[in-house]
Amino acid sequence: MNELAQLRVYRFDPGAAFEGGLLGAMERMQLGGDAKLLDALFVRRDTTTGALDAVDLTTGGGDATFASLLDFRLEPRRRRSITHATLTEHPGGVPRAEIEAIGACLEAGAAILAVLSTGATATVLADAVARCGGRLIADEPVEAQALAQVGSRLRAVVDSVS
């Protein structure tokens, strides 16, 4: 039996300000301490075009993960490329159908951040989420080591608040 992890899902309404705080909090979690970041997925609808943008921790792979997340945040062309890589089936990744279903629940400008972790992560991430204007919509223990293992639960949570 796997150790229970904590699934936390945050929703950001249109107009949320993403200025790097979420990325910094996740990087601090990944670097160690009491919290361990197992997996994360960010999905949003572009404010202008309504296009789906998505990135997960497995997309970057290895040491490049946080560099890819930074590129996703700052570079529109890289964002398209990273979204494409995220939607392409890859080991440990949330299936494309689940990501697209989550995205279908979002209006233009809205976003979802799903985090799977162990340890005391609530405070580290909750502060960053609050600074961005987000709110917690789910916080529950799950028996999983990757978000792909709880993709249908994640979609149900997002669907229930849209």
Solvent accessible surface area in square Angstrom, and as a share of the most:
residue,aa,sasa,rsa
1,M,216,0.96
2,N,68,0.35
3,E,121,0.54
4,L,103,0.51
5,A,2,0.02
6,Q,42,0.19
7,L,0,0.00
8,R,22,0.08
9,V,0,0.00
10,Y,5,0.02
11,R,12,0.04
12,F,0,0.00
13,D,63,0.32
14,P,64,0.40
15,G,77,0.75
16,A,25,0.20
17,A,50,0.38
18,F,48,0.20
19,E,139,0.62
20,G,23,0.22
21,G,28,0.27
22,L,15,0.08
23,L,22,0.11
24,G,22,0.21
25,A,0,0.00
26,M,13,0.06
27,E,70,0.31
28,R,134,0.49
29,M,3,0.01
30,Q,82,0.36
31,L,143,0.71
32,G,38,0.37
33,G,78,0.75
34,D,126,0.65
35,A,8,0.06
36,K,114,0.48
37,L,4,0.02
38,L,40,0.20
39,D,5,0.02
40,A,4,0.03
41,L,3,0.01
42,F,27,0.11
43,V,1,0.00
44,R,49,0.18
45,R,54,0.20
46,D,31,0.16
47,T,105,0.61
48,T,126,0.73
49,T,104,0.61
50,G,23,0.22
51,A,38,0.30
52,L,20,0.10
53,D,3,0.02
54,A,0,0.00
55,V,5,0.03
56,D,4,0.02
57,L,19,0.09
58,T,51,0.30
59,T,32,0.19
60,G,20,0.19
61,G,37,0.36
62,G,71,0.69
63,D,155,0.80
64,A,48,0.38
65,T,16,0.09
66,F,35,0.15
67,A,59,0.46
68,S,13,0.08
69,L,15,0.08
70,L,74,0.37
71,D,46,0.24
72,F,10,0.04
73,R,79,0.29
74,L,93,0.46
75,E,86,0.38
76,P,84,0.53
77,R,213,0.78
78,R,96,0.35
79,R,31,0.11
80,R,118,0.43
81,S,55,0.36
82,I,4,0.02
83,T,1,0.01
84,H,124,0.55
85,A,42,0.32
86,T,1,0.00
87,L,17,0.08
88,T,67,0.39
89,E,119,0.53
90,H,45,0.20
91,P,128,0.81
92,G,40,0.38
93,G,11,0.11
94,V,5,0.03
95,P,49,0.31
96,R,105,0.38
97,A,70,0.54
98,E,27,0.12
99,I,0,0.00
100,E,68,0.31
101,A,25,0.20
102,I,0,0.00
103,G,0,0.00
104,A,78,0.60
105,C,27,0.16
106,L,11,0.06
107,E,81,0.36
108,A,50,0.38
109,G,9,0.08
110,A,0,0.00
111,A,0,0.00
112,I,2,0.01
113,L,1,0.01
114,A,0,0.00
115,V,2,0.01
116,L,0,0.00
117,S,0,0.00
118,T,20,0.12
119,G,49,0.47
120,A,72,0.56
121,T,2,0.01
122,A,41,0.32
123,T,96,0.56
124,V,51,0.29
125,L,1,0.01
126,A,42,0.33
127,D,71,0.37
128,A,0,0.00
129,V,4,0.03
130,A,71,0.55
131,R,161,0.59
132,C,8,0.05
133,G,55,0.53
134,G,15,0.14
135,R,109,0.40
136,L,86,0.43
137,I,35,0.18
138,A,11,0.09
139,D,66,0.34
140,E,40,0.18
141,P,84,0.53
142,V,17,0.10
143,E,92,0.41
144,A,0,0.00
145,Q,75,0.33
146,A,22,0.17
147,L,0,0.00
148,A,34,0.27
149,Q,112,0.50
150,V,17,0.10
151,G,4,0.04
152,S,72,0.47
153,R,104,0.38
154,L,0,0.00
155,R,92,0.33
156,A,49,0.38
157,V,7,0.04
158,V,0,0.00
159,D,86,0.44
160,S,89,0.58
161,V,56,0.32
162,S,80,0.52
